[in-house]
């Protein structure tokens, strides 16, 4: 039998009992009244007896215990599970936020409140208010939570199983476009000059800046321009670029590259991102000055000890570059949205890189490896080829072959052999040793080949087929109306009728 105990300093009673496995447990009843606590203890004892008698399984009993835990604790436990798997912090934060938004919208407090019809109605209401298909599918992350609850033994079945998703392709809210090389050059100039130009203007008037301030602003502009160069010609994501350190830039190796750690990559696989030759040279100059600025002033004769600054970040970047990128676009005179509704943002540089790779003529497998995508379909989404690109691909095809003069002359001098349009064969009885392949009731003539509209003088017969039934006609009254079946060579027409019968 179980007992009740009130711990020192606490007002609620604690139930002490043995569960269905015989394990001693102490569970807080949450009751200040002893009579109410006795009722909770009685319920626990009853559940134990049901397990021992086989009315319910131990798994069902554990599931029932989890139903009393607040849903917010389950969501937090799922976040810790994702963290243990090494998922990115931003991914875990987004999933926790979306799950809490769904729980608050549907007014769910416990696992017993989880209900698919409520979720579908809530999602439908959000879509009717203007929510896009991609955002709607992201809020359907409750499906992911349900799968985890089942695997963790907290639910018997997933209540959201089979929840349909919307077609994202049919509801595109934002389509990115790519930057041309000319636009990109203009963007680099604007990004490098904008910090100094804006700081020099104080409410519309020119401001005299001190040399250290000017040097700092010039370096900021150079850093932004270098960031855009690296993103444009490597395909790195902005979040991945923020994690790069000076030690991960390998410029002295046979193929210059950036070593991306698995913990910092989106797919958690790690990669070696190759650098074009021109970019590698500019990045080498930037890294050298970056190291000098970390230990002293620019241009100083101080040389850092090798390896001491390898853990320093390659770029000092904010968590978000949306506002900075938009201002640089405005300074460069580049519209953020084109007449077709396509937009430009910092991630559009990755789209531009993939498109340049496709325009260079590499195969899809190489492009997929450079983009570090799991499937070719994802790489195709980042490729924006124009009609001129497709026309250039057609121009690279070989020319249509032309007939040589010798072939044309051979065709013109060839004899005009034409079969009759309705070649016919008379029906020959099996007793005469030959039967026709076809029979024409209206015309009892034989198959005839005419040369240059002359009178046909060549006839053909066929051997009968032996079928074990006395030589009966097997193909009688079966007309073959395809003239190509009767095209014979000029040499064969020289044979006589007797030769063909033998």
C-alpha positions in Angstrom: 0.0 0.0 0.0 1.1 3.5 -0.8 1.7 6.3 1.8 1.5 10.0 1.8 4.1 12.3 3.2 4.5 16.1 3.4 8.1 17.2 3.1 9.5 19.9 5.3 8.8 23.4 4.1 6.3 22.3 1.5 2.5 22.5 1.5 1.7 19.8 -1.0 1.6 16.1 -0.2 3.9 13.5 -1.9 2.6 10.0 -2.8 5.0 7.1 -2.2 4.1 3.8 -3.9 5.4 1.0 -6.1 4.6 1.0 -9.8 3.7 -2.0 -12.0 7.4 -2.9 -12.3 7.8 -3.0 -8.5 9.9 0.2 -8.5 9.4 2.5 -5.6 8.4 6.0 -6.7 7.7 9.3 -5.1 5.2 11.5 -7.0 4.0 15.0 -6.0 0.2 14.9 -5.8 0.0 18.7 -6.2 -2.7 18.8 -3.5 -2.6 20.7 -0.2 -5.5 18.8 1.2 -4.8 15.3 2.5 -8.1 14.0 1.4 -7.4 15.1 -2.2 -3.9 13.6 -2.0 -5.4 10.3 -0.9 -7.6 10.3 -4.1 -4.5 10.9 -6.2 -2.7 8.0 -4.5 -5.7 5.8 -5.0 -5.6 6.6 -8.7 -1.9 5.7 -8.9 -2.6 2.4 -7.1 -5.5 1.6 -9.4 -3.2 2.2 -12.5 -0.7 -0.2 -10.9 -3.3 -2.9 -10.4 -4.4 -2.5 -14.1 -0.9 -3.0 -15.2 -0.3 -6.1 -13.0 -3.6 -7.6 -14.1 -2.8 -7.0 -17.8 -5.7 -4.7 -18.4 -3.3 -2.1 -19.8 0.4 -2.4 -21.0 3.3 -0.7 -19.3 3.8 1.4 -22.4 0.2 2.6 -22.2 0.6 3.4 -18.6 3.7 5.5 -19.2 1.9 7.3 -22.0 -0.9 8.2 -19.6 1.7 9.6 -17.2 3.2 11.8 -19.9 -0.3 13.2 -20.6 -0.2 15.2 -17.3 3.0 17.0 -18.3 2.4 20.5 -19.8 2.9 20.7 -23.5 5.5 23.5 -23.2 7.8 21.0 -21.4 7.4 18.6 -24.2 8.4 21.3 -26.7 11.4 22.2 -24.7 12.4 18.5 -24.4 12.2 18.2 -28.2 14.4 21.3 -28.6 17.0 19.6 -26.3 16.8 16.4 -28.3 17.5 18.4 -31.5 20.4 20.1 -29.8 21.8 16.7 -28.8 21.7 15.7 -32.5 23.9 18.7 -33.3 21.3 20.7 -35.2 22.0 24.4 -35.8 20.9 26.8 -33.1 18.9 28.9 -35.5 17.0 25.8 -36.7 16.2 24.7 -33.1 15.0 28.3 -32.3 12.8 28.4 -35.4 11.2 25.1 -34.6 10.5 26.0 -31.0 9.0 29.3 -32.0 6.7 27.7 -34.6 5.5 24.9 -32.3 4.7 27.4 -29.6 2.8 29.6 -32.1 0.7 26.6 -33.1 0.1 25.5 -29.5 -1.0 29.0 -28.5 -3.2 29.4 -31.6 -5.0 26.1 -31.0 -5.1 26.6 -27.2 -3.3 23.3 -26.4 -2.1 22.8 -22.9 -1.6 19.0 -22.6 -0.9 16.1 -24.9 -4.5 15.1 -24.7 -5.4 18.4 -26.4 -3.5 17.6 -29.6 -6.0 17.4 -32.4 -5.5 17.4 -36.2 -8.9 19.0 -37.1 -8.2 21.9 -34.8 -4.8 22.4 -36.4 -6.2 22.2 -39.9 -8.9 24.8 -39.1 -6.3 27.1 -37.5 -4.0 26.8 -40.6 -6.9 27.4 -43.0 -7.8 30.6 -41.1 -4.2 31.8 -41.3 -4.1 31.1 -45.0 -7.3 33.0 -45.6 -5.7 36.0 -43.8 -2.8 36.0 -46.3 -0.3 33.5 -45.0 1.8 31.9 -47.8 2.1 28.2 -48.5 5.7 28.0 -47.4 4.9 29.7 -44.1 1.8 27.6 -43.6 3.9 24.4 -44.1 6.5 25.6 -41.7 3.8 26.1 -39.0 2.7 22.6 -39.6 5.8 21.6 -37.7 3.5 20.0 -35.2 3.8 16.9 -37.4 7.5 16.8 -36.5 6.7 17.1 -32.8 4.1 14.3 -33.1 6.6 12.0 -34.7 9.1 12.7 -31.9 6.5 12.1 -29.2 5.8 8.7 -30.6 9.5 7.7 -30.9 10.1 9.0 -27.3 7.2 6.9 -26.0 5.2 9.9 -24.9 2.3 9.2 -27.3 1.0 6.0 -28.7 0.2 7.4 -32.2 0.9 10.6 -34.0 -2.3 12.7 -34.0 -1.1 14.7 -37.0 -0.3 11.8 -39.2 -1.3 12.4 -42.8 -1.6 16.2 -42.5 -1.5 17.5 -46.1 0.9 20.2 -47.2 0.3 23.0 -49.6 1.9 23.2 -53.0 4.7 25.7 -52.5 5.4 26.1 -56.3 1.8 27.3 -56.8 2.1 30.1 -54.3 5.5 31.7 -54.7 5.6 34.9 -52.7 9.2 35.9 -53.3 11.3 35.0 -56.3 14.9 36.0 -56.4 16.8 37.1 -59.4 20.6 37.1 -60.2 23.0 40.0 -60.4 24.8 40.5 -63.7 28.6 41.0 -63.7 28.0 44.7 -64.6 25.5 45.2 -61.7 27.9 43.4 -59.4 30.8 45.7 -60.3 28.6 48.7 -59.5 27.5 47.2 -56.2 31.2 46.7 -55.2 32.0 50.3 -55.9 29.0 51.6 -53.9 29.7 49.2 -51.0 33.3 50.3 -50.7 32.6 54.1 -50.9 29.3 54.4 -49.0 30.6 54.3 -45.4 32.9 57.2 -46.0 30.4 59.2 -48.1 27.6 58.9 -45.5 29.9 59.7 -42.6 31.2 62.8 -44.4 27.7 64.3 -44.6 26.3 65.7 -41.4 22.7 66.7 -42.1 23.5 67.5 -45.7 26.7 69.5 -44.9 30.3 68.3 -45.3 32.0 67.1 -42.2 35.8 67.1 -41.6 36.8 63.6 -40.4 40.0 62.7 -38.6 42.5 60.4 -40.4 41.8 57.4 -38.0 38.1 57.7 -38.7 38.7 57.9 -42.4 40.9 54.8 -42.3 38.3 52.9 -40.2 35.5 53.8 -42.7 37.6 52.9 -45.7 38.4 49.5 -44.1 34.7 49.0 -43.4 33.9 49.6 -47.1 36.7 47.2 -48.2 35.4 44.6 -45.9 31.9 44.8 -47.2 33.1 44.6 -50.8 35.2 41.6 -50.0 32.3 39.9 -48.3 30.2 40.3 -51.5 33.0 39.0 -53.6 33.4 35.8 -51.5 29.6 35.2 -51.5 29.3 35.8 -55.2 32.2 33.6 -56.3 32.0 30.7 -53.8 28.3 30.2 -53.2 28.7 30.3 -49.4 25.7 31.1 -47.3 25.9 34.3 -45.2 25.7 32.3 -41.9 28.5 30.0 -43.0 30.7 32.9 -44.0 30.3 34.4 -40.5 31.8 31.3 -39.0 34.9 31.3 -41.1 38.2 32.0 -39.3 41.5 33.1 -40.6 42.9 29.6 -40.1 40.2 28.1 -42.4 41.4 30.1 -45.4 44.0 27.8 -47.1 45.6 30.0 -49.8 49.0 28.2 -49.9 47.7 24.8 -51.0 47.7 23.7 -54.6 44.0 24.5 -54.9 43.2 27.5 -52.7 40.1 26.9 -50.7 38.1 27.6 -47.6 37.7 24.7 -45.2 34.2 24.8 -43.8 33.6 22.9 -40.6 30.7 20.4 -40.4 29.3 22.2 -37.3 29.1 25.4 -39.3 27.6 24.0 -42.5 23.9 23.8 -43.0 23.9 20.1 -44.0 26.5 19.3 -41.2 28.8 17.5 -43.6 31.7 19.9 -43.9 33.2 20.9 -47.1 36.2 22.4 -48.9 35.0 25.4 -50.9 37.4 26.1 -53.8 38.4 29.7 -54.6 38.8 31.2 -58.1 42.3 32.4 -58.9 41.4 36.1 -59.0 39.4 35.9 -55.7 42.2 34.0 -54.0 44.7 36.8 -54.8 42.4 39.5 -53.5 41.5 37.5 -50.4 45.2 36.9 -49.7 45.8 40.7 -49.6 42.8 41.2 -47.3 43.9 38.4 -44.9 47.4 39.9 -44.6 46.0 43.3 -43.7 43.4 41.8 -41.5 46.1 40.1 -39.4 48.1 43.3 -39.2 45.0 45.3 -38.0 44.4 42.7 -35.3 47.9 43.3 -33.8 48.5 46.9 -34.7 47.8 49.6 -37.2 47.4 49.1 -40.9 50.8 49.2 -42.7 52.7 48.5 -39.4 55.8 46.4 -39.6 54.4 44.1 -36.9 54.1 40.5 -38.1 52.0 38.2 -36.0 53.4 34.9 -35.0 52.2 32.1 -37.3 49.0 30.4 -36.0 48.3 33.0 -33.2 45.4 34.5 -35.0 44.0 31.4 -36.8 40.9 31.4 -34.5 40.1 35.1 -35.3 37.1 35.6 -37.5 37.8 36.4 -41.2 35.2 39.1 -41.3 33.5 41.2 -38.5 29.9 40.8 -39.6 26.6 41.5 -37.9 24.0 38.7 -37.5 22.0 40.2 -40.4 23.0 42.1 -43.5 19.6 42.8 -45.0 19.5 46.5 -44.2 23.2 47.0 -45.2 22.7 45.2 -48.5 19.6 47.2 -49.3 21.4 50.5 -48.7 24.3 49.4 -50.9 21.8 48.5 -53.7 20.2 51.9 -53.4 23.6 53.6 -53.5 24.5 51.6 -56.6 21.3 52.6 -58.3 20.1 49.0 -58.5 16.4 48.3 -58.0 15.7 45.8 -55.3 12.6 44.5 -57.2 12.5 44.3 -61.0 9.3 44.8 -63.2 8.7 41.0 -63.0 8.5 41.1 -59.2 11.8 39.4 -58.6 13.9 40.6 -55.7 17.5 40.9 -54.7 18.8 40.1 -51.2 22.1 38.8 -49.7 21.1 35.2 -50.5 20.6 36.2 -54.2 24.4 36.2 -54.5 24.3 32.4 -54.0 21.7 32.2 -56.8 24.0 34.3 -58.9 27.0 31.9 -58.3 24.9 28.9 -59.2 23.7 30.6 -62.4 27.3 31.5 -63.4 28.4 27.9 -62.9 25.6 26.7 -65.1 26.4 29.3 -67.8 30.0 28.1 -67.8 28.9 24.8 -69.2 29.7 22.4 -66.3 27.6 19.3 -65.8 24.8 19.1 -63.2 26.8 16.8 -60.9 29.7 19.3 -60.7 27.3 22.2 -60.1 25.6 20.2 -57.3 28.9 19.5 -55.6 29.9 23.2 -55.8 26.6 24.2 -54.3 26.7 21.4 -51.7 23.1 20.4 -52.4 21.7 17.0 -51.5 19.7 16.7 -54.8 20.0 18.0 -58.3 16.5 19.4 -58.0 17.6 21.8 -55.4 20.5 23.0 -57.6 18.0 23.5 -60.5 16.0 25.9 -58.2 19.1 28.1 -57.9 19.8 28.2 -61.6 18.2 31.1 -63.5 18.9 30.7 -67.2 17.6 33.3 -69.6 16.4 32.9 -73.2 19.8 34.1 -74.5 21.5 31.4 -72.5 19.3 28.7 -74.0 19.8 30.2 -77.5 23.6 30.1 -77.0 23.3 26.4 -76.1 21.5 25.8 -79.4 24.1 27.7 -81.3 26.7 25.3 -80.0 25.0 22.3 -81.6 26.5 20.9 -84.8 25.2 22.1 -88.1 22.6 20.1 -90.1 24.3 17.7 -92.5 24.1 18.4 -96.2 24.0 15.8 -99.0 27.2 15.7 -101.0 27.1 16.2 -104.8 28.0 12.6 -105.3 25.0 11.4 -103.3 22.7 13.8 -105.1 23.9 12.5 -108.5 23.4 8.9 -107.5 19.8 9.6 -106.6 19.1 11.4 -109.8 20.5 8.6 -112.0 19.0 5.7 -110.1 16.4 3.6 -112.0 12.8 4.4 -111.3 11.6 1.2 -109.6 8.1 1.5 -108.2 5.8 -1.2 -107.0 2.1 -1.2 -108.0 0.0 0.4 -105.3 -2.2 -2.7 -105.0 0.0 -5.8 -105.4 -2.2 -8.9 -105.7 -1.7 -12.6 -105.6 -4.2 -15.1 -107.0 -5.5 -17.9 -104.8 -3.7 -21.1 -105.8 -5.0 -24.4 -104.5 -2.7 -26.4 -102.2 -2.7 -29.3 -104.7 -0.7 -27.1 -107.2 2.2 -26.8 -104.8 1.9 -23.1 -104.0 -0.5 -20.8 -102.2 -0.6 -16.9 -102.1 0.1 -14.7 -99.1 -2.8 -12.5 -100.1 -5.9 -12.8 -102.2 -7.8 -10.2 -104.2 -11.3 -11.2 -105.2 -11.6 -8.3 -107.7 -8.3 -8.7 -109.5 -6.9 -12.2 -110.1 -3.6 -11.0 -111.4 -0.3 -11.9 -109.7 2.1 -9.6 -107.9 3.7 -7.5 -110.6 6.6 -5.0 -110.6 6.6 -2.2 -113.1 9.7 -0.5 -114.4 9.4 3.0 -115.8 5.6 2.6 -116.4 6.2 -0.4 -118.7 4.0 -3.4 -118.9 4.6 -5.6 -115.9 6.2 -8.9 -116.9 7.4 -10.4 -113.7 5.2 -12.7 -111.5 6.0 -14.3 -108.2 4.6 -17.3 -106.4 5.0 -18.6 -102.8 5.5 -22.0 -101.3 2.6 -23.4 -99.2 3.0 -23.6 -95.4 2.9 -27.2 -94.1 0.5 -27.4 -91.2 -0.2 -31.1 -91.0 -3.7 -30.7 -92.4 -3.3 -31.8 -95.9 -1.8 -28.6 -97.2 -4.8 -26.4 -96.6 -4.6 -22.7 -97.4 -3.6 -20.9 -94.2 -3.4 -17.4 -95.6 -6.3 -17.4 -98.0 -8.3 -14.2 -98.5 -5.8 -12.2 -96.3 -4.8 -9.1 -98.2 -1.5 -7.3 -97.4 -2.0 -3.7 -98.5 1.5 -2.3 -97.6 3.4 -1.6 -100.9 6.8 -1.5 -99.0 6.5 -5.3 -98.5 6.9 -5.8 -102.2 9.9 -3.6 -102.9 12.5 -5.8 -104.6 16.0 -5.1 -105.8 16.7 -4.6 -109.5 18.9 -7.7 -109.5 16.0 -9.8 -108.1 13.7 -8.7 -110.9 16.0 -10.2 -113.4 15.1 -13.7 -112.1 12.4 -15.6 -113.8 9.2 -17.1 -112.4 10.5 -20.7 -112.3 13.5 -19.7 -110.1 11.3 -18.1 -107.5 9.0 -21.2 -107.3 12.0 -23.5 -106.6 
